[in-house]
């Protein structure tokens, strides 16, 4: 079987930096974790916060710390660093080969969708962002690492997409129609969800947007791991950009 | 323009764990770094070493430490932890948006290829692995972040592929024929190089093998970042694997 994680991510319109940070890291006892944080507000300030949070979490996960403990540590750390004045949303999505489970750690009111076969379930219980008080605890859900499972998590930029035109994105329906459609590539699912959210904001995202899709598939592609990152860069943000002309 | 990094990675035949570790991380001042380490020998012991090295480097890079300083710190750290008895190869490949350059940091005798237009250059100067003595310094090369650049780095599993049958992989020729072939996707280049190395080892890799390909392309896909990870998992390595049957 194969575990696939795909991410699609964009900035708020006309800002050069996204306040969302996402890193994917190998777990020291087997498996992989995606760590997603959305810093309060947007732009440079939000980026500093979300980077600080994600960096703390991946450092701890790499040392073998459990996901829930890492989320609590990140909360206490942010609270201490910023005197409780700044909040951040945090999600950790792990495929843990040691326990044979998918572990979903939420400090984020934004829902997470779990599709298994024809059923799509929504984790939308209350969950508070980190950093604003002591003793903030994450909501943790654990499910078996089973073929046919799809998990979708995202930041609130997708929740509020379409607000300006009085519409909103129905991720559940969209996901179910995507999954019915002959097993599209995982990256395709992430791309489609993000594209739909951007369309709802009429091509000008009202906030930073990130979508993460994790799938467990039966497909056996042998013993090869793959990883891919693509990063759009505006040449004007690069020193000596004259050299970039072709 | 767009920066793309693709990785393909496999284990030595009949070992469950690769001694190579690779992580890709966002740079705090813009850009992305791929950190690759190959621990001495193979299997569990090598994995512990390469994980330790990569974890140290990504933690430092995330704090804004320069690549060369991070490599030196990782060397001193490994030397201290293992009393100079264990070595590891380390490569850091960064697209640094702050300096507008690609930075290649090598503590690895394995060559690195740089293709620009029709020219393929090979960085194969002497370079020693880290961890075995004090004052080990990396070899650093810096080139402008220019459209049309392709960098290929890999671990020694590819260098010795084919040894058993008295052949060896000519990465330079292979890369040049791949690049001539109408701009294949970056992931395709990494996959092809790895597939060819596995073929030379008659389907049974003689060592852990990892290939990293970085490309700078003119393509403009808008402001969307993408990331993708796929991880093959043998169900027998997972607790409660009965549940994985479909």
Interface residues (C-beta under 8 A of the other chain):
Chain A: X1 X2 X3 X4 X5 X6 X7 X8 X9 X10 X11 X18 X21 X22 X23 X24 X25 X26 X28 X30 X31 X32 X51 X55 X58 X59 X62 X63 X95 X97 X98 X99 X100 X144 X145 X146 X147 X148 X186 X187 X190 X191 X194 X218 X220 X221 X222 X223 X224 X225 X226 X227 X228 X229 X230 X231 X232 X233 X235 X237 X238 X239 X240 X241 X243 X244 X245 X246
Chain B: X1 X2 X3 X4 X5 X6 X7 X8 X9 X10 X11 X18 X21 X22 X23 X24 X25 X26 X28 X30 X31 X32 X51 X55 X58 X59 X62 X63 X95 X97 X98 X99 X100 X144 X145 X146 X147 X148 X186 X187 X190 X191 X194 X218 X220 X221 X222 X223 X224 X225 X226 X227 X228 X229 X230 X231 X232 X233 X235 X237 X238 X239 X240 X241 X243 X244 X245 X246
